[in-house]
Structures are given as structure tokens and as C-alpha cells.
Amino acid sequence: MKWTEICDKYEEKWVLLDNVLMDEENMRITEGTVLCHHADKDEVYKKASELRPRKFAIEYFGEPPEDLAVML
């Protein structure tokens, strides 16, 4: 599924993507296969642990939750 489709379809959800394709120049995801989605990030991480996809990403589509901490 294309990135724009994922953004539109899974607003305010955490999404587990597999077979992620990247724009190497900008290091951004261009498309991927949605394996699961949920409002609770713990549920998505649990599913990732069960499925153990090889080339995956977990993304949130919406305004970042207030309790979200980001480490770079």
C-alpha cells in the first residue's frame, strides 16, 4: 500500500508495516504491507513480537500522543 493511502486510512492509529520500501534519498517510507493497526501502541508491538517481520516499521499516523517520548 502506498504511504499516502496508509496515512489516510489509518489516521490516529499505530500501524505495523512489513516489506517497507524507502526513498533512499530522503530516507522516508514510500510503501509497505500493513500487518496490523491499533489505537494502542502496545498491541501493535505485541503483534510485531508474534509475527517477527524482517523489514518492518511501526508508525503512528496522527498528532503524537502527549505521553510519547522520542529518542534520536
N, C-alpha and C positions, 0 to 999 in steps of 0.2 A: 504494500500500500504506500502511496506517495506521502511525503511528510505533511503536505497541506491537508490531505484527506484525514490523516490521523489527528492533526490539530483540530479540525472542525468536528470530527466525530466523537472525540474523547475529551471534550472540554471539562475541566475541573476533575480529571481522573489521573491516577498513576497508571502508566502503561509499560508493560514488558514487551520489548521488541526483539525479535530474532532476525538473523540474516540481514543485519544492518548494513546498508550501503552509505558510504560517506563521500562528501565532496572534499577530496584531498586538499584542495587549495585553501578552503575556508574551515576545514575540519568540522563540518556540520553534517548531520544525518539528512539524507535525501529520501530514503525509503527503508522499509522494513516490514517484517511479518508480525502482526500483533498476536502475541500468545495469550495475554490476559490483560484485564484492566479492572481497576477498582478505585473507590474513593479513599480507601485505607492503604497507605503505602506498605504497611506490614504484610498485608495479604498478597501484594504483588511480589515482595521479597520472598515470602514463603513459597509462592508458586515457582519463582526462579530457582530456589533451592531444590524443589522437587524435580523440575524439568531439566535443570543444568544445561541450558543452551550454550553453544560455543561462542558465537559472535553476537553479543546482545547488548542492549542498553535499557535502562529504566529511566523514564522521563515523566515529568509532571506537566500537564497541559492546562495552564490557568495561572492565576495570581499565586505566587508562592505562599504556602501556609505560614502563619505568624510564628509557629514553633519550629520552622525548618531552619537548620543551620547548614551552611555550605562551607566546605573546606577546599581550598585550591592548592 
